[in-house]
Amino acid sequence: MLLQTKQLCKQFSGMYALKDINFEIAEGEIHGLVGENGAGKSTLIKILTGVYSIDNGEIYWNGERVEIHNPRQSRNIGINVIHQDRHLIPAFNGIENIYLGLEYEKKSGFAVDWAKMKKRVDEVIADLGIDIDLTLPASQLTPPQRTLIEIARGMMTECKLLILDEPTASLTDKEAEMLFETIGKLQARGTSILYVTHRMDEIFRLTDRITVFKNGQMVNTVNTKDVDKDKIISMMTDNWTSQKIDSANNFGNTMLSVKNIASRDGIVKNASFEVHAGEILGIFGLGGSGRTELLECVYGYRTKSEGSILLDGKHIENNTPANSIKNGMVLICEDRRGMALVGSLSVKQNTVLSTIDNYSKFGVVNESKEKADTLEKIDTLNIKTEGPDQTVLQLSGGNQQKVVFAKALLSNPKVLLCDEPTQAVDVMTRFEIHKLLRKKAEEGNAVVFVSSDLKEVLEVADNIQIMANGCTKELLKNDGLAAEQVLACCYAD
Amino acid sequence: MNKKINISDLFRAYGTIFAGIIIVIVFSILRPDAFFTMGNLINITRQISLLVIIALGATLVMCVDEFDLSIGALASLGGVVAAKLAVAGVPILLCFIIPVIICFLIGLINGWIVTRFKVLSFITTLAMSTILGGFTFWFTGGATVFQNIPKAFIIVGSKSILAIPLLSIIMVILTFVFWFIMRHTAFGRKLYAIGGNESASQVSGIHVKKYKNLAFALCAALAALTGVLMASRLGSAHPTGGDGLFLQSYAAVFLGRTVFKEGVPNIWGTFVGAAILGILANGLTILQVPTFMQDLLTGCIIILAVIIQKMGRGDSK
């Protein structure tokens, strides 16, 4: 065995985050790790990469006992990790970021040899089949490009175990394909891979074995070919099975009509779409097609240079986020920690953030009403938290996302713009979010749903608006629609 | 959740307050006759009042994750303008109010430059500080304003009610007012939200620019008030009289961040921070420790407090 853990335990303030984990990875295998958010996957990764210390238990590497106290030690024995939160320095360009933590190449002992570094990086990138302008700072790259940079960084050193934590969370299918190809190459070289994801199809496509975590404990490790998706899901979730959501198809009035909109930065070039009461409109496009930017532009977070927006029949002149909320339109951002939540504030304070003025009389906040409404949302959305006063960052990803929804729902929106609302949330929460969106639509609201997971869009949306290069293209009715048909539209011209 | 409370956790969470208590105990033991007396304690409240008031403003600006380096210059300007107005025979109430309004507007300009042009507040307010310093020098000709200051002007700074200095009373009232604003109003909540995550606040519909501008303006107004009160206390106004308060006030805010375990700038924390600095200065003076030693000790204590707090946060490592 390449890696073995024995009776691994980790506690946070008296609660077990991991308990008695006996886990192993064989040389050259792709090992899937699944479990709901909060099951302990991230904690295990952080222990293996030296971010957390262990309270109890032992780690064996190639049969020898090792202690991993910091990320450098972890990297030195040959463990590399690619996180779901991308660890790049925004102002550094591709080469500098790829060389983070590595010894820079030197000319005659001290001057940095940029040419040599570029050559090495180019080789690695070419090997991986990645095509990115390495002279751009990370801040100007799209999320998928940043993931690819991180992957390249992982490949720079002698790597025996590569840990991929939700690597495809924001990748389009094409980019994910590229990653899978890379994973195949690495396996052929004998590198072991620990693959952590919520996406079942990837688990079944890639892995040799699957380990299931639940509530900080290891349920079992199974051979991938011996199980199916339902079996794994039942191991994760106490026999919970997914339900197909039916949709009504008689829509009401046009709730939101966007005509020929363009953003000042030129990313959105010419986009038009309509969404009606009762409808969930999916917007799908390949990475870089401007989906996120379109939503931000409609919402007023990104400056628009042209076009008109009609919200429930009302022409929106000065579209700012504050006005949008007032007019009944909310945005669930793709970047949860960066743009949706204030990490230092409590669950309660985040929940009422958009509507705080409704809770105050002469500026003084009515805290009991605020608390009551938050408790109500915690209850209806089934948010797992110690209480309304817990700091929001202490919640798991899925529960954080529910807080984002709680905040949005408190302003009684008629139009919900959702950008990757299920990114990096567990299966259960994902299902709950889908159900919530459908319920909101059935209540006579309109939902715009953006996801880079095409299967999810097909599962959720009534109609699908295709987007490419900052422009809207075909509008497809989701009626027996096949993934191939949608992709064909995206790849057209 | 069963949270075990042990002494080391408690010390980490409230280490700053413990440190303050220890300082008081040490001084009381060393000089029981001079330090721990009613007269001296009241004296301390007067000594820290100016620092507390100016630091309240600095707290607001730090809450929105910005800096205002011009508060010292604003205080100097406020004092000089008030004194000049008083000499010119303007009604005393107006002498107090006009400088505050002027500096409120200057604060809005600070905020406007920062939010409109996205200039770092560090640079903006550093430049503003220089401009104000130059202006104040020109305005006074570099001389202290002290001649012909009417008696009425120095009442607030020198008189007491029931043996409690007016300055101390003003300090307590302002501290309560700003604590209430930051803790219980939508305005305060928005400032904390902006400081915590500006983008998320924007997306959530908060007028980020407006509230940042207001934070700068209130900060400047409080700085001016401090300058006016200082002039009233001293019966004179020096063109650089408020400059010394600048570093002290940020020291108070940073100490204040360590008082509660959330680690964010907060009003009571700032009050405690300023009090610790004041008690230290007072006690060391009583012990006849030279000024340079006082500075040395104060600096060390701030660093120590911040280190202890950092160690107390986070779960592992």
Interface residues (C-beta under 8 A of the other chain):
Chain A: F12 S13 G14 M15 V51 Y52 S53 Y299 Y301 T320 P321 A322 S324 I325 K326 L331 C333 D335 G338 M339 A340 L341 V342 G343 S344 L345 Q349 L353 S354 I356 D357 Y359 S360 G363 V364 V365 E367 E386 K407
Chain B: M1 N2 K3 K4 H184 T185 A186 F187 R189 K190 Y192 A193 G195 G196 N197 S199 A200 S201 Q202 V203 S204 G205 I206 H207 E262 V264 D315 S316 K317
